[in-house]
Amino acid sequence: MIDLLLDEGSFSEVGRNSGFGTIDERPVCVYHFKGVFEGCSGEVVDLALKTGVPLIVVLDCEGMRVSFKALSDLAGLVSKLSVASGVIPRITVVSGRCHGSLCYTLGDFVVALKSCELSVVMPDTIKLVTGKDVNVKGDRHSGNVHFLVESEEEASEVVKRLLSYLPLNNMEDPPIAETTDDPARQTEEISGTIPEDPHKVYDVRNVIKTIVDDGDFMEIQPGYAENAVIGFGRLDGVTVGIVANNPMFYAGCIDLKAAEKISKFVRFCDAFNIPVLTLVDTPGFLPDVEQELSGLPKYASKILQAYSEATVPLVTVVLRKAYGPALVAMGSKFVGADIVYAYPNSEFAVIDLDTDAKMLGIAKDEYLKEAGVERALDRGFIDSVIDPKWTRSKIINALRMLETKRKKLPPKKCSTW
């Protein structure tokens, strides 16, 4: 796997199963675990932190040897990986089995083969205790895995592409890529993509690909919480983290999983100096009792906190509707967005148009004026109403203006939530 990842001839060993090299001529450190985990050294993690380079952990562990040494070494490694959070990008590749280890979940991004097996407790132990056969192949539903791939070759390509968007560490800016895509290119296709009827669905990925350089968008966790889309693209060569509601699923409502997905991604972008573009089209948080009892309020608040604490440039575009608490949560002016644009037909409501109109005792047609962009401008919800064909150029101009943004948070060691 290391040979597939690193530039030919660039690998140098540092201790057992670890070393450093280059990917596309940029430095990285690599840790490779194969077979039974019997213990390890955290030397290469220390090296990655000292030099400020990304760390890639490759796992193919059948399990952990039953010994205090293996357990203490694993705890030491987990501790070092935790310290590295927000300092250097951490990428985990699971190329086979990964049993008895928490290491893989400490990657900012986890790339796993579809045939992989993932568990903290050994499957045999689970069966012994519960009497149930356990299938831990692939990880499509927990959200722990960001990319599921068919082969080690595909995994290495995903890692290389991912790193191309990222800085080496939290003290640097992401690399600028060359592009021939005109920053002033019109995006007229967007008007034909988004239906005027707010109840009709569409795939927001088509809007994203219209906006970014050369239509190149790297989606993260594409099969998890599909009502929210996150990923990396470039605008005029600059890396941008993109967050969007997707009306194709749950009509764009935000559920517990989507809230967690969004908040973690915004925090990652903020940690590594990546501007965040938010595309809003949501009727609100998913109205469901089971969601409420499962922790939706907590995770909904995490979105607000992630945006509120972000110091990177925040640009938001309301594509069609912004209802309820989600109006606030999705990168609004209330939580610190620098620039908020809206399309002419956008709607803003405390709950939804029908319910709002009934509660206020007015006709829906009359309420449409109250929920329109002109009133949103008056209330300070948005900065400007834009024609969809100028979406790309407007966002690029906003990001250029925000390059020198400075935001200082109150002195503190860390957030408590």
C-alpha positions as CSV (number, residue, x, y, z in Angstrom):
1,M,0.0,0.0,0.0
2,I,2.8,2.4,0.8
3,D,4.3,1.8,-2.6
4,L,1.0,2.9,-4.2
5,L,0.7,6.0,-2.0
6,L,4.2,7.5,-2.1
7,D,6.2,8.9,-5.0
8,E,8.6,6.2,-6.2
9,G,11.8,5.9,-4.2
10,S,10.7,8.6,-1.7
11,F,10.0,6.4,1.4
12,S,12.5,6.4,4.3
13,E,11.9,4.3,7.4
14,V,11.6,5.7,10.9
15,G,11.3,3.0,13.4
16,R,9.2,-0.1,12.9
17,N,6.4,0.0,10.2
18,S,6.7,3.8,9.8
19,G,8.5,6.5,7.9
20,F,8.2,9.5,5.7
21,G,8.1,10.3,2.0
22,T,6.3,12.4,-0.6
23,I,3.0,12.4,-2.4
24,D,3.1,14.5,-5.6
25,E,6.3,16.0,-4.2
26,R,4.7,17.1,-0.9
27,P,6.0,15.6,2.4
28,V,3.9,13.1,4.4
29,C,4.5,10.7,7.3
30,V,3.1,7.1,7.1
31,Y,2.4,4.5,9.7
32,H,1.5,0.9,8.5
33,F,0.0,-1.7,10.8
34,K,-0.4,-5.3,9.4
35,G,-1.3,-8.6,11.1
36,V,-1.8,-8.8,14.8
37,F,-1.1,-5.6,16.7
38,E,1.6,-6.4,19.3
39,G,2.7,-2.9,20.2
40,C,4.0,0.2,18.5
41,S,6.0,3.4,18.8
42,G,4.6,6.9,18.3
43,E,7.8,8.2,16.9
44,V,6.4,8.9,13.5
45,V,3.5,10.9,14.9
46,D,5.9,13.0,16.8
47,L,7.9,13.6,13.6
48,A,4.7,14.6,11.7
49,L,3.8,17.1,14.5
50,K,7.4,18.5,14.7
51,T,7.6,19.0,10.9
52,G,4.0,19.9,10.3
53,V,3.2,17.4,7.6
54,P,0.1,15.2,7.1
55,L,0.0,11.7,8.7
56,I,-1.4,8.7,6.9
57,V,-2.2,5.6,8.9
58,V,-2.6,2.3,6.9
59,L,-4.4,-0.4,8.8
60,D,-4.8,-4.1,8.1
61,C,-5.0,-5.5,11.7
62,E,-6.5,-8.9,12.5
63,G,-6.7,-7.9,16.1
64,M,-4.7,-7.0,19.2
65,R,-2.5,-9.4,21.1
66,V,-3.8,-9.8,24.7
67,S,-1.1,-8.0,26.6
68,F,-0.7,-4.9,28.7
69,K,2.1,-3.7,26.4
70,A,-0.1,-3.8,23.3
71,L,-2.9,-2.1,25.2
72,S,-0.6,0.6,26.6
73,D,1.1,1.2,23.3
74,L,-2.3,1.6,21.6
75,A,-3.4,4.0,24.2
76,G,-0.2,6.1,23.7
77,L,-0.8,6.1,20.0
78,V,-4.4,7.2,20.4
79,S,-3.3,10.0,22.7
80,K,-0.7,11.3,20.2
81,L,-3.2,11.1,17.3
82,S,-5.7,13.1,19.4
83,V,-3.1,15.8,20.1
84,A,-2.5,16.0,16.3
85,S,-6.2,16.8,15.7
86,G,-6.5,20.2,14.1
87,V,-2.7,20.6,13.8
88,I,-2.0,18.3,10.8
89,P,-4.4,16.4,8.5
90,R,-4.8,12.8,9.6
91,I,-5.9,10.3,6.9
92,T,-6.6,6.6,7.7
93,V,-6.7,3.9,5.1
94,V,-8.2,0.6,6.1
95,S,-7.0,-1.9,3.5
96,G,-8.3,-5.1,5.2
97,R,-9.3,-5.9,8.7
98,C,-9.3,-3.5,11.6
99,H,-10.3,-5.2,14.9
100,G,-9.6,-4.1,18.4
101,S,-8.4,-0.7,17.5
102,L,-9.8,2.8,17.9
103,C,-7.1,4.3,15.7
104,Y,-9.1,4.4,12.5
105,T,-11.8,6.6,13.9
106,L,-9.1,9.3,14.7
107,G,-8.5,10.1,11.1
108,D,-10.0,13.3,9.8
109,F,-10.8,11.2,6.7
110,V,-11.1,7.5,6.6
111,V,-10.7,5.6,3.3
112,A,-11.8,2.0,3.5
113,L,-12.1,-0.9,1.1
114,K,-15.7,-2.2,0.7
115,S,-14.4,-5.6,1.8
116,C,-12.9,-4.3,5.0
117,E,-14.0,-5.3,8.5
118,L,-14.2,-2.7,11.2
119,S,-14.9,-3.2,14.9
120,V,-13.6,-2.1,18.3
121,V,-14.4,-5.5,19.8
122,M,-13.3,-8.7,18.0
123,P,-16.3,-10.3,16.2
124,D,-15.5,-13.6,17.9
125,T,-15.8,-11.9,21.3
126,I,-19.1,-10.3,20.3
127,K,-20.5,-13.7,19.3
128,L,-19.2,-15.3,22.5
129,V,-20.9,-12.7,24.7
130,T,-24.1,-12.2,22.7
131,G,-24.5,-15.4,20.8
132,K,-25.1,-13.5,17.6
133,D,-23.1,-13.7,14.3
134,V,-21.7,-10.3,13.5
135,N,-21.2,-8.8,10.0
136,V,-18.8,-5.9,10.3
137,K,-17.8,-5.7,6.6
138,G,-17.8,-2.2,5.1
139,D,-19.0,0.7,7.1
140,R,-21.8,2.3,5.2
141,H,-24.1,3.5,7.9
142,S,-22.2,4.7,11.0
143,G,-20.5,7.7,9.4
144,N,-17.0,6.6,10.6
145,V,-15.9,6.0,7.0
146,H,-15.7,8.9,4.5
147,F,-14.8,7.0,1.3
148,L,-15.6,3.4,0.4
149,V,-13.5,2.1,-2.5
150,E,-13.0,-1.2,-4.4
151,S,-9.2,-1.6,-4.3
152,E,-6.0,-0.3,-2.8
153,E,-5.2,1.4,-6.1
154,E,-8.5,3.4,-5.8
155,A,-7.7,4.1,-2.2
156,S,-4.3,5.6,-3.0
157,E,-5.9,7.8,-5.7
158,V,-8.5,9.1,-3.2
159,V,-5.8,10.0,-0.7
160,K,-3.7,11.8,-3.3
161,R,-6.7,13.8,-4.6
162,L,-7.8,14.6,-1.0
163,L,-4.3,15.9,-0.1
164,S,-4.2,18.1,-3.2
165,Y,-7.0,20.3,-1.5
166,L,-5.3,20.5,1.9
167,P,-2.5,22.5,3.5
168,L,0.4,20.6,5.1
169,N,-0.7,21.9,8.6
170,N,-2.9,24.4,10.4
171,M,-0.3,27.2,10.0
172,E,-0.4,27.2,6.2
173,D,-3.0,28.0,3.5
174,P,-4.2,25.3,1.1
175,P,-2.2,25.1,-2.2
176,I,-3.5,27.2,-5.1
177,A,-4.2,25.2,-8.3
178,E,-3.9,26.4,-11.8
179,T,-7.1,26.7,-13.7
180,T,-8.3,27.9,-17.1
181,D,-11.9,28.2,-15.9
182,D,-12.9,31.9,-16.2
183,P,-13.8,33.3,-12.7
184,A,-16.4,35.5,-14.4
185,R,-18.0,32.5,-16.2
186,Q,-21.8,32.7,-16.1
187,T,-23.8,29.8,-14.5
188,E,-27.1,30.1,-16.4
189,E,-27.6,26.3,-16.0
190,I,-28.6,26.8,-12.4
191,S,-31.9,28.4,-13.2
192,G,-32.8,25.3,-15.2
193,T,-31.6,23.0,-12.4
194,I,-33.6,24.4,-9.5
195,P,-37.4,24.1,-9.9
196,E,-39.4,27.2,-9.0
197,D,-41.9,25.0,-7.0
198,P,-40.3,24.7,-3.6
199,H,-41.9,21.2,-3.2
200,K,-40.1,19.8,-6.2
201,V,-36.8,18.0,-5.8
202,Y,-33.5,18.3,-7.5
203,D,-29.9,17.2,-6.9
204,V,-27.8,20.0,-5.4
205,R,-24.6,18.3,-6.6
206,N,-25.5,19.6,-10.1
207,V,-25.5,23.2,-8.8
208,I,-22.2,22.7,-7.0
209,K,-20.5,21.3,-10.1
210,T,-21.8,24.2,-12.2
211,I,-20.2,26.7,-9.7
212,V,-16.7,25.1,-9.0
213,D,-13.7,25.2,-11.3
214,D,-14.0,22.8,-14.2
215,G,-17.0,21.1,-12.5
216,D,-14.5,19.2,-10.2
217,F,-16.1,18.5,-6.8
218,M,-14.8,15.9,-4.4
219,E,-17.7,14.8,-2.3
220,I,-17.1,13.4,1.2
221,Q,-19.3,10.7,2.7
222,P,-21.5,10.5,-0.4
223,G,-23.5,7.5,0.9
224,Y,-24.1,8.8,4.4
225,A,-26.7,11.4,5.4
226,E,-27.4,12.2,1.8
227,N,-29.8,15.0,2.7
228,A,-26.5,17.0,3.3
229,V,-23.7,17.3,0.8
230,I,-20.2,18.2,1.9
231,G,-16.9,18.2,0.0
232,F,-14.1,20.2,-1.6
233,G,-13.9,22.2,-4.7
234,R,-12.0,25.1,-6.1
235,L,-13.0,28.6,-7.1
236,D,-10.4,30.4,-9.1
237,G,-7.9,27.8,-8.0
238,V,-8.6,28.3,-4.2
239,T,-9.7,25.4,-2.1
240,V,-13.2,25.8,-0.7
241,G,-15.2,23.6,1.6
242,I,-18.8,23.3,0.4
243,V,-21.8,22.5,2.6
244,A,-25.3,22.1,1.0
245,N,-28.8,20.8,1.7
246,N,-29.9,18.3,-0.9
247,P,-33.7,18.3,-1.6
248,M,-33.3,14.9,-3.2
249,F,-33.4,13.4,0.2
250,Y,-35.9,14.2,3.0
251,A,-36.7,17.4,0.9
252,G,-33.4,18.8,2.3
253,C,-34.5,18.5,6.0
254,I,-31.6,18.3,8.4
255,D,-31.6,15.1,10.6
256,L,-29.3,14.0,13.3
257,K,-26.8,12.4,10.9
258,A,-26.7,15.4,8.6
259,A,-26.2,17.8,11.5
260,E,-23.2,15.8,12.7
261,K,-21.8,15.5,9.2
262,I,-22.1,19.3,8.6
263,S,-20.7,20.4,11.9
264,K,-17.6,18.2,11.8
265,F,-16.8,19.3,8.3
266,V,-17.1,23.0,9.1
267,R,-14.8,22.5,12.0
268,F,-12.2,20.7,9.9
269,C,-12.3,23.5,7.3
270,D,-11.9,26.2,10.0
271,A,-8.9,24.3,11.6
272,F,-7.1,24.2,8.2
273,N,-7.8,27.7,6.8
274,I,-10.3,26.6,4.2
275,P,-13.2,29.0,3.4
276,V,-16.7,27.6,3.6
277,L,-19.4,28.0,1.0
278,T,-22.9,27.1,2.2
279,L,-25.8,26.5,-0.2
280,V,-29.1,26.6,1.5
281,D,-32.4,24.9,0.5
282,T,-34.1,23.4,3.5
283,P,-37.5,23.3,5.1
284,G,-35.9,23.0,8.5
285,F,-34.8,20.2,10.9
286,L,-36.5,16.8,10.4
287,P,-39.8,16.8,12.3
288,D,-39.6,13.4,13.9
289,V,-40.1,12.3,17.6
290,E,-37.5,9.5,17.3
291,Q,-35.0,12.1,16.0
292,E,-35.7,14.4,19.0
293,L,-35.3,11.5,21.5
294,S,-32.1,10.4,19.8
295,G,-30.3,13.7,20.3
296,L,-31.2,16.0,17.4
297,P,-31.2,19.1,19.6
298,K,-27.6,18.5,20.6
299,Y,-26.4,17.9,17.1
300,A,-28.4,20.8,15.7
301,S,-26.7,23.1,18.2
302,K,-23.3,21.8,17.1
303,I,-23.9,23.2,13.6
304,L,-24.6,26.7,15.1
305,Q,-21.5,26.4,17.3
306,A,-19.3,25.2,14.4
307,Y,-20.3,28.2,12.2
308,S,-20.2,30.7,15.2
309,E,-16.6,29.7,16.1
310,A,-15.3,29.6,12.5
311,T,-12.7,32.3,11.7
312,V,-12.3,31.4,8.0
313,P,-14.3,33.3,5.3
314,L,-18.0,32.2,5.3
315,V,-20.1,32.8,2.2
316,T,-23.7,31.6,1.9
317,V,-26.1,31.4,-1.0
318,V,-29.8,30.8,-0.3
319,L,-30.9,28.8,-3.4
320,R,-34.7,28.5,-2.8
321,K,-35.9,28.2,0.8
322,A,-34.7,28.7,4.4
323,Y,-37.2,27.8,7.0
324,G,-37.3,27.5,10.8
325,P,-34.2,27.1,13.0
326,A,-32.3,25.8,9.9
327,L,-32.5,29.3,8.5
328,V,-30.2,30.3,11.4
329,A,-28.1,27.2,11.5
330,M,-27.1,26.9,7.8
331,G,-24.3,29.6,7.7
332,S,-26.6,32.6,8.3
333,K,-25.7,36.1,9.3
334,F,-26.8,35.3,12.8
335,V,-24.0,32.7,13.3
336,G,-21.2,34.8,11.6
337,A,-21.5,34.5,7.8
338,D,-19.6,37.3,6.2
339,I,-21.6,37.5,3.0
340,V,-25.1,36.0,2.4
341,Y,-26.6,36.1,-1.1
342,A,-30.1,34.9,-2.1
343,Y,-31.8,34.1,-5.4
344,P,-34.9,36.2,-6.4
345,N,-37.4,33.5,-5.6
346,S,-36.0,32.6,-2.2
347,E,-38.3,32.2,0.7
348,F,-37.7,32.8,4.4
349,A,-40.1,31.6,7.1
350,V,-40.2,30.9,10.8
351,I,-41.7,27.4,10.3
352,D,-43.0,26.9,6.7
353,L,-45.1,29.1,4.5
354,D,-48.4,27.2,4.9
355,T,-48.1,26.9,8.7
356,D,-46.8,30.4,9.1
357,A,-49.7,31.8,7.2
358,K,-52.3,29.9,9.2
359,M,-50.8,30.9,12.5
360,L,-50.7,34.5,11.5
361,G,-54.2,34.3,10.1
362,I,-53.3,35.7,6.7
363,A,-53.7,34.5,3.1
364,K,-50.7,32.5,1.8
365,D,-50.4,34.8,-1.3
366,E,-50.2,37.8,1.1
367,Y,-47.6,36.0,3.2
368,L,-45.4,35.2,0.2
369,K,-44.5,38.9,0.2
370,E,-43.7,38.7,3.9
371,A,-41.4,35.7,3.2
372,G,-39.7,37.1,0.1
373,V,-36.2,38.4,-0.4
374,E,-37.1,42.1,-0.1
375,R,-38.3,41.6,3.4
376,A,-35.2,39.4,4.1
377,L,-33.1,42.3,2.9
378,D,-35.0,44.7,5.2
379,R,-34.5,42.4,8.2
380,G,-30.8,42.0,7.5
381,F,-31.0,38.3,6.8
382,I,-29.1,38.7,3.5
383,D,-26.7,41.1,1.9
384,S,-27.8,41.0,-1.7
385,V,-30.2,39.4,-4.2
386,I,-28.3,37.9,-7.1
387,D,-29.2,36.4,-10.5
388,P,-28.3,32.7,-10.5
389,K,-26.1,33.2,-13.7
390,W,-23.7,35.3,-11.6
391,T,-23.4,32.9,-8.8
392,R,-19.8,31.8,-9.5
393,S,-18.4,35.3,-10.1
394,K,-20.2,36.7,-7.0
395,I,-18.8,34.0,-4.7
396,I,-15.3,34.4,-6.1
397,N,-15.4,38.2,-5.7
398,A,-16.6,37.7,-2.1
399,L,-13.8,35.2,-1.3
400,R,-11.2,37.6,-2.8
401,M,-12.5,40.4,-0.6
402,L,-12.4,38.1,2.5
403,E,-8.8,36.9,2.0
404,T,-7.7,39.4,4.7
405,K,-10.5,38.5,7.1
406,R,-9.5,38.6,10.8
407,K,-11.6,37.3,13.5
408,K,-10.4,36.8,17.1
409,L,-12.2,34.5,19.5
410,P,-12.1,35.1,23.3
411,P,-9.1,33.5,25.0
412,K,-9.8,29.9,25.9
413,K,-8.2,26.5,25.9
414,C,-11.0,24.8,23.9
415,S,-14.8,24.6,23.6
416,T,-16.5,22.4,26.1
417,W,-19.0,21.0,23.7
